[in-house]
Each structure stands twice: as structure tokens, then as C-alpha cells.
Amino acid sequence: GNFDVVLSFCDATNWLTLLATRGLGVPVVVSERSDPKHQSLGRTREFLRRHLYPKAYQVVCLSEDVAGTLQARTRCHTLVIPSAVEAPLQDELVRTGTTDIADTKAELDAEQRTQQLVAVGRLEHEKGFDRLIRCLADFPDDAPEWELTIHGEGSQRNSLESLARELKIESRVHFPGWTRPIWPAYQSADWFVLPSRYEGFPSALLEAMACFTAVLTVDAGGAVRDVIDHGRNGWLVANENAALRDGLHHCLTSPDLRRRLETHAAEVTERFGWSAMVDAYEACLQNACERQPRD
């Protein structure tokens, strides 16, 4: 049948679609879901991406970082549309006791208490959970008490458990695997931590913020900088171990900072909600159909 525009997602599908539609005179919009700077497709596929992406009407990217990389490598026409964050419904937050949790934290802030840290993701090298564990083990003796729960599975699970044992903190580091629903874990945490060595689009970070959870993240590239307004809705530190350790210590000793970040965290759902993403895609496809000039 007749169609006005083609929309394709993900690298291999994208260049296959661009090949299949050559000569048809139909605009093609492709959506790149990874960061080519960190995830190579191999020589042949990178060649195809480099030569075919400029044929697309627009290449949708998750962040300005990815757009810059693709422009430099392929000279394609890029458009940044972040992914939508999956946020809990308001009644889910109420049902799991957001207000009660916040009140309990406030009451206990004046006391010496164990602070709960949560991290979420695949247990793989790029996610940086090994350096998070090392940073916590390197805390000074007078640091606040803490517990860390890392939700996820992956090839590094055994080595991470061994590392915690080696550093004698295994009783304070927990690996429950993938947890669904994840909202209660975010809500009951004092801090969500993103220690990734690099990120494309930090979905777990946005999910935590949607639950009014204070977040600390390293500047891992991708969309992290687009999400965090440092000191207002999250705490951003340099992408190095010493900065992560010092940032963690600062956050754990600053209950006023945590409360301030919690207050503004969920504002990200306005910028990264489903309606914003769908509207941006609809506008892009409409412009493609009308052959509007690209930015």
C-alpha cells in the first residue's frame, strides 16, 4: 500500500531500511538507540551506517552527545528526542507509602542511622558497580553508616560479590537480582547512585527521580547532563573514582541536601514523559511528510 514516511528503530534495522527504501522517494526517519562512541557495530556495519545515515531525512538520537558523535562520523541530519521515563502512577506512590517514608526519614535524620543506597542495572563492567563498592569501602572511619542494594543481574555478579568479601563489606552490599516492581526500592532509598563508566540514556536514574528519590550520578555522558540540574534535582560528580567517593560522602552527611533534591527530582517527568516524546516524534514525522527543511 501507499505510505508517506518510514520510521525505523535500532542500528541494523536502520541501515537495512535505508537500503530497502532507496529509489522509492519516501522520506525515512531512523532512531539510533545506542552511542556509537561506546558500541561499535564492527567494520562492515559501521561502513554501512556511515554511508547510509546521511540518506535519512532525520536521525533521532537520545542525547546531544550521541548527536554530536553521529554528525562527526556520518554528517547526517540529527534530532534529539530523549526516551520517555516510565513513572509510577500517583496512586501507586501513595499506596506504597511515599509520605510515610519521607516522614520517617525526616524523623531519623537527627539520629545516627544507616542510610540506604540503591543502584539498578545490568551487572556489567560499563555500569561501574565495582568502583561504587570500592568507593564505599574507602570511606573514612567517621563516615555515616550505609547499606547498598544493587538490583540487577549480569556476568559480573560473582566478581562483585567476591570484591565485597575481599573489602570486608559483604554484610552491607546486597544483590537481590532483578526486582519488579522497582518503585518501592527507589522510594525506600535515601539515595539512588549511578556509577556508570558511560551511559546512553540513564533510564534507572529517571525512574528513581520520578519516585522523588535523591540521586547522585557521575557525569557518564549520554543524556546524564541533560537530566541533572546540579544541586537542584540531583548531585553530579566527575567521572572518576575520587570524585564519586567524595560525592557519596558529602551526600550521606547532608540531609538538607537530600531533602532539597527529593523536592525537585520528579520534575524530570515533565521533560521526559511519554507525551513529550510522542509529540516530538509526531512533529518529526509530519515535517518529513511535508519535506520541511531540517535544522
N, C-alpha and C positions, 0 to 999 in steps of 0.2 A: 504494500500500500504506500501511499504518498506520506512523506513526513517532512517537517520543516527544519528540524535540528536534531543532532545526535548528542547524547550525554553519556560519557564513559567514565568508569572509575577504575583506578589502580593501574600500575605500570604496564604489565604485559597486555592487559585488555586495552589499554590506551593506544599503544602503538599498533596493535592488531586492528583496532577500529579505524585508526587513521589510514592504515594500508587499505582496508576493505572499502573505505568511502572515497578513495582518490578518484577524481574524474566525475563524481556524481553532482558536484556543485552544491552540496549541502553543508552548512556550517557544522563543525564538530567542536564541542566543549569537552575537554578531558579534565579529570580531577586527580591530582597527584597526592597520594595519601602518606608518602614517606619523605624522608630527607635524603636526597641523592648524595649529600656530603658525607653521610654516615652509612648508607646502604647501597652498595654498588650492585648493579644487575649483571655484571660480567661484561666482557669486551663487546660481544655482538649486540646484546640488548642495549648497552649504553650508546653504541653507534646508532641503533635504530631510534632511540629516544632523542638523541642529539639532532638527527636529521628529520624526524617526523613531527616533533612537538611544535616547531615553528609553523607547521601547516594547520595547526588547530586555531580556531577562532579565538579561543581563550584557554589557558591552562590554569585551573583553580588550584591554589596552594593553601596549606593550613596556616602558614605564618609568613611574615616578611622575610625571615631568614631563608626559608625554602624558596620563596620567590626570587630572592637575590641570587641564590645558587643556580637556579634554573635559567634565569636571564643571562648569567655569565657563561653558562655552558651551552645553551641552546638558542639564545636570542629569541625566545618565544614570548608571546603576549600573556603576562601573568595577571591573576586576580586573586587577592587573598580573601578566602571565606573560611573562617575557623569552623571546626566541628562544633556540634551542639553538645552542651553538657547535659547528661542525664541527671535530673534533680528529683529528689523525693517530693511527693505531694505534701502540701501543708498539713493535711490531716495525718499523714504518716509521721511527720516530725512531732506533732502533738501526741500521737498515740505512743511513740517511743520515749516521750518524756523530756523534750528539749528544755523546757522551762525548769523542770525539777533538777535536771543535770546541771544547768547553769547556776541555779541557786546553791546546789551542793558544792560546786567548785568555789563559788564566792565565799561560802562559809568556811571552807577549809583553807583558803589562801593564806589566812593569818597563821596557820599551823604548819609545822614541818610535815609534809606529806609526800607520798610517792606520786610523781607526775607520770601520766600515761602518754606515751608516744606511739603513734601508729604510722605505718608505711604500707603501701599497696603496690603490687606489680609482679611481673614475671621475675623469678629468682635467677637472673642472668647478669653477666658482668656489667653491661651498659647501665643497669639500674642502680649500681653503686651501693648496694646494701652492705657489702663488705667494708666499705670505707665509713659508712654510718656506724657500724658496730665498732670499728677501730676508734672512731672519734669519741664515742661514748665511753669506751674503756680507758681513754686517755684523759678523762675529766680529772680535775684536781680533787683532792680528798674532801674539801669542804663543799663540793658541788651538791645540788639538791638530789634527793633520791629519785630514781626513774625506773620505768619498765618500758620495754619496746616490744610491740607486736607487729610482725611483718606478715601481711596477708598475701598469699600467692604461692605458686609452685614453679619449679624450673630445675634446670640441670645443676644449679649451684647450691641446692638445698643442703646436701651433705657437707659441702665445704664451708658453708656459712655456719652450720651447727658446730662443726669442728673448730671454726675460728672463735666462736663464742666460748666454747670449752677451753680452748688454748688461752684466751684472755681472762678466764675465770669469771665470766659474767653470764654463764649459760642459764642461771636461775632467773635472770632478768630479761632474757630475749626469747620470745615465743614465736613459733611457726605453725599457725593453725591451718595452713593451706588456703585455698580459695574460700571466701566467706560470702554467702548470699542469704538474705540481703546484706549489703555492706553498710547501710546507713547507720545502724546502731553503733558500729565500730567507730565510725567518724565522730558521731555525736558524743560518745563517752570519752573520747580522747581529749587531753589537754592540748596536744599539738599533733598536726599531721606534718610529716617530714618527707620531702622529695630530694633524695641524694644522687639523682641520676648523673652519669657522666655526660650523657647527651639525651635530648628529648626532641620528638617531633611535635606531638600535641599531647600535653600532660592531662589526660582525662581524669585520672585519680585526684590530681590537685584540684581541679574544678569541682569534682564531686564532693570533696571534703569541704571546700569553701561554700558550696550550696547548702551544706548542713550547719553553717555558722561555726565552723571549726577554724581555729587559728592555724596558720600554715607557715612553715619555714621551708624555703626551697633554695637550692643552688641555682646559679644562673647557667642553666643547662642548654641554652639555645632554644631553637624551635619557637613555640609560642609563649614560653615562660615569661619573658619580659613584657609581652603584650597583655598578660593576665595580671601581673603583680604591680600594684602601685605601692612601692616600698614604704613601709611604716604606716600605711593606711589600711590595706586589705590583706597584707602578707609581709613576711620578712625575707628579703632577698640577700643572699651572700655570694661571694665569688666562688667560681667552680674549682675550688681547691680544698684539700683536707683541713688545713689550719683554719680557714675561714668558716668551714662547716662546723668544726669543733667549737670555735669561739662563738659563732652564731647560736648554736644549740645552748651553750652555757648562758649566754646573755638572755635568751628567750625563757629558759627554765627559771631564771632568777628575776623575771619581770612580769608578775601577774597583771599589772596595769596595762602593759603592752599586749598581753594575751587578750584581755577583755576588749581593748580597742580594736584589735584585728578581727576578733569574733564579730563585733558590731557591724563591720563593713564587708565581711567576707562574701556574704551571699549576694551582694550587688552584681557579682560577675554573671549571675543567671540572666540579667537583662541584656548584657552584651553577647553572651554565648548561649542563649536559649534557642530552642527549636524554631521559634517564629522568626528570629533574626536570620538564622541560617537559610531557612526556606525562602524568605523574602529575597535574600541576596542571590540565591540560585535562580529564582523565577525572573529577577531583573536581568541577570546574565543571559538566560535563555531567550528572553524576549528581545534583548538587544541583538543577539545573534540572528534571530529570525528576521529582524528588521535591518540587519547588516549595519548596525550603528558603529561609528568609529570607536576603536578601543582606546583606553587610557594609555 
